[in-house]
């Protein structure tokens, strides 16, 4: 199969979909790998590194799209690239379609096979291609939240870990999945007082066993959220409904009860966000203020740490990309139910229920297309 690796063009996105070592493995399996010029530069990988592993360096996204049977990307296609994509071409990346009706309908019109990293799912519910980036984003949520507590950044001037004789800051984490767990570990590592909320009692029991005594695990409900946000210095939105739009957990009314200069970090923004006042921001302009509350809602947080993120991402995605390349998308999905769950829009049909429900589009089982 001919595999194209496009340079990322989303604002502040510096990752690349595959490392030179990953390209070498693809080559060893008999596949041709086309890499757009300087696609890996921001992650620390030069064109010569890819060429040395047998990849071909190509000058433009249009040339890559015209030649490739499968596109590997970190993020979804950008509007100017839509015209380059063709029917039956495979696009394998983070898509987050439930937050973008325009992209969903565009991919339906193109007729391509669109497989989303974020909905590939194991039988136990684990999301293997989302996990490594969730861990990066969870740690970054605390790092960025602590930064924006500084008064010069719009915060109310509190040191998250406190000092002897002064109480630490309070972090409230909504969601106890991979993002929430990593955020909690980072926050208590900094010395903060931490609350982690989730609706799954078994998950709360697990979190209680693995987190430090300074972390309090609490069953999530509207009353508890309303109470805890009044005390919080940082609130991290770490809610995930795989492939679907996120529920709103913090309303604008709640902002009026919070400390002036508190910080909301909405890690769920790529699925629509879980704060009513959230709107997507970029690394170049990451925050804004509503009702005296600082909002951080960068949708590609790991893009700021591209070296770590690219290595972790390739470790997770390469085995699945190889299955698609070696077997073709139909056989790969027939033989691997995890990969079949990654099918979001296939040949003009929406094949992931969460995406269909978000926009009132008819849902089709991908099995009918296999």
N, C-alpha and C positions, 0 to 999 in steps of 0.2 A: 504494500500500500504506500502511496505517496502522502507524507504527513507534513503539513505546514505549521510552522511556529511563528505566530505574528507578534510583532512588538506591541506592547501595551500602550494605549493612548488615553485612557481615562486619566483625569486630572490627579496628579500625585501618585500614580501607580507605577512602581519601579520593579515589580516582580517580572519573572518570565516563566513560561509554562513548563519548561524542561531545562535541565542542566546539560552541559556537554556530556557528562557521564551517561545521562539518560538517553541522549541522542545516539551514543555509541551502542547502547543495548538495543535500541530500535534497529540500528544498522546491522547488528549481529543477527537479528531475526529476519533479515532480508528486505527491510523497508528503506525507502528513500526519505530522508529528512531535509526539508527546506527551512532555513532559518532566516527571518528578515534581518537585514543588516542592523547591527547594534541592538538587537532585541534583548541581549543579556547584559549589556554594558553596565547598567545601573545596579545589577545584582553581582557585579564583579566578574562576569564572564565575557571575554572578548570574542570577536568573530573568529579569530585564529584558534581559539579553544574549541569552538564547534567544528571548524574546518578540519582540525587535527583529529577529530573523532569521526570524520567521514560525512559530516553534514555539508550541504551546499548553501552558501550565503547568497541571498536574493535581495535585490534592491528595493522592492516595493510590495505593499500588501496586495495590490491588484495582481501582480505576477504570481505571488504565492497562491492566492485564492483560485486563480485560473487553472493552476496545475495540480492542486492538492485534492485528495479524496477525503482527508480528515484534517480539520483545523484544531490545533491545541492552543488554548488561550487561558489566561487567568480569569479575565473578565469577559463579558459579552461583547458582541460587535458594536462598534460605534456607528452613528447614523451615516457617515460618509462611506462606510464599508458595506452597507446593505447591498448596494448594486454589484458588489464583487462576488457575493455568495450565490450558489446555484442549487437547483433541485437535487435532492439525494445526497448532497455534500454533508458530511458529518461535522458538527461543531461541538466540541467537548470542552466545557469550561464552567466556571461559576456563572449562572444566568440570573437567578433571583427574579424570575418572571412575574411572580405574584405582586411585585411592586412596580411593574411596568407594562401597562396594557399596550402601549405603542410597540415595544419590542416584541411582545407576544404575537400581536396581529401581523407584524412584519415577517416574523419567522414562519407563521402560518402561510402567508402569501408566497414566500420564497419556495416553500416545500422542502426545506432541508431537514436533516435528522439532528435534533438538538438534545444533547444529553448533558444534564446539569450535575456538576460535582456535588452540590449541596443536597441532592435527594437520593444519591446512591446510598443504600441503607442495608445493613446486615439484619439477619433474622432477629437478633436481640435488640433491635432499635438503634444500634450504634450507627453513626454517620462517618465512615472512615475518611472521606475526602474533605469533610468540613472540620474534623477534629483538630488537625495541626494548626489551621488558621484560627480556630476558636481559642486555642491555647495562647497563641500570640496576642489575639485581640483582648483576651481576658486580662493578661498581664499589662497590656498597654492601657486598658481602661483605667486602671489605678494610677499608672504613671502619668497619664494625661490629666486625669481628674485632680491629682495632687498639684500638678503645675498650675491649673486654672483656679485653684483655691487661693493663689497668690493675689494680693490686692491689685497689683499692676495688671493682672490679666482679667480683672472683673470679679474675682472671688472675695471672700470676706476675711482673708488674711490669717488662715489657720494652718499650722504645721500638722500634717496628717498623723504623724506618730507621736505628737506631743513632745514634751521634755520633762525631766524630773520635777514634780510639783505642779504640772499642768496636764489636764486631761488630754488624751488623744482625740483625733477626729472620729466621726462615726460614718461608716460606709454601709449603705443598704443595697443589697444585690438582689434584683428581681429575676429569679431563674437560677436553678442549681445544676445546670448542665455543665458542659465542658468550659464554656466561657465563665459561668458563675463560679465554678470550682477554682479555676486558675485565678480569677479576680480575687476571690476570698483568700487564697494562699498568699497572693502578692500583698493584699491589704494588711493581713495580720503580720506578714513579714516586715512590714513598715511600722508596725506597732499600733495600727488602728483598731478600734472596736468595730466588729463586723456582724451584720445580720444578713443571713441568706434565706430567701423565701422561695418556696416551690409548692406546687400543688400535688406532688407525688410523694406519698408517705414513705414508700420504700426508698426513694431517693434521699429523703430527709434523714432516714436512719443511716444510710450509707455516708452521707455528708457528716453526720454527727460523729461517726467513727473515725473519719479521716482528717477532720479539721481540728485546729487547736481549740483549747478551752475558751479563748477570747472570741471565737466565732459562735454565734447563736443561730441555730437553724429553726425556722418558723414556718408553719403552714401558711401559705399565701391565701389571702382573701381581701376584698376591698377595704374592710374596716382596719385590718392590720396594716395595709399599705398606707392608708390615710394617716394612721398614727405614726408610723415609723418615718415617713418622709418629713414630718415636722421636726424630727430630731437630727436628720441626716445632714452631713456636710457634702457627701457624694452619694448619688443614687446611680447605680449601674443597671441599665436595661439589658438583661441577658436572656430574654425570653425567646424561645424558638418553637414554632410549629412547622416541622419540615415541609418546605415547598409552599407554604401558605402565608398569607398576610398575618402579621402579628396583631394580637389584641391590644387595645389601649388600656394601660394599667395606671398611668398617672395623668390625670386630667388637668386642664388649665386652672380649674378652681383650686386644686391641691397646691399649685404653685404659690398661691396667696398665703398659704399656711406655713410655707417653708422659710428657713433662715435666708435673709437677703445675702446674696453672694454664694449660696450653695451651688453645686455643680451637678448637672444631669449628663451622663455619658450614655448615649443610646447606641449600643453595639448592634441592636436589632434593626437599625435604620435600613439596611439593605433588603429587609423584608417588610418595609413600610414604617418601622419604628413602633415602640410601645409607649411613647409619651405623646400626648395629644399635640403638643407644641413643637414636636420634632420636624425638622426639614433637613434634607441632606446637605452636608457641607463638604469641604475639601481640605486637604492638608495645607494648602496655601491660605485658606481662610476658614479655620476649623470651628470657630465658635460664634455665637450670637447670644444676646440677652433678651429674655422675655420675663416681664414682671420681676425684675431684679435677680433672676436665676440664670446662671451661665449654662448654655446648651452646647454640648460637643456631639456632633452627629456625622462623623466622617464614615463613609460607607465602605472604604477599603483601608481600614486601619493598618493591616499587616504590610501594605504597600510602602509604608515608611521604613520598614526593616527588611528590605528585599533580600539580602543575603541569607539571613536565617530563614525567611519565609519561603524563598524559592527552593532551598535545599529540603525543607520539611515537606513542601507541597509535592515535589517530584517523588520523594520517597513514597508518598501515599497514592498519587495518581498513576504513576508509571505502570504498575501491574494491570490496572484496568484498561489503560490506553493500549497496552500490548495485546490484551484479549481482543479488543475491537479491531486492531490492525491485523492480528493473526487470523481471526475467524470471520471478520465482517461483523457489522453491528447486529444483524438478525441472529446469527448463530451465537454470538457472544451473549446476547440477552436471553436466548432460549436456554443456554447452559448455565447462566449465572443470574439468579433472581435479584441479586444486589444491584447489578448493572441495569437490569430491566426497570427498576424503580427510578433510575436516573433519566429515563425517557420523559421529556417534558412537552416538546412539540415535534411531531414526527409526520412528515409528508402532509402538512397542512392541518393536522389534527392535534388538538390539545390532549395529551396522554397522561397528564398529572392532575389529579382531582383538585388539589389546592389551588392550582393556577386557573383551572376552569371555573371554579367557584368564585374566585376573586373578581372575575369579569363577566360572569353569567354566560360563559361560552360552553357549548356542548362538550362533555367529557367523553373520550373514546378510550377503551382499553387498548393498550399497545399490542396485546396479544393478537388482535384482529389484523395487525399489520405485519406480523411475523410469519 
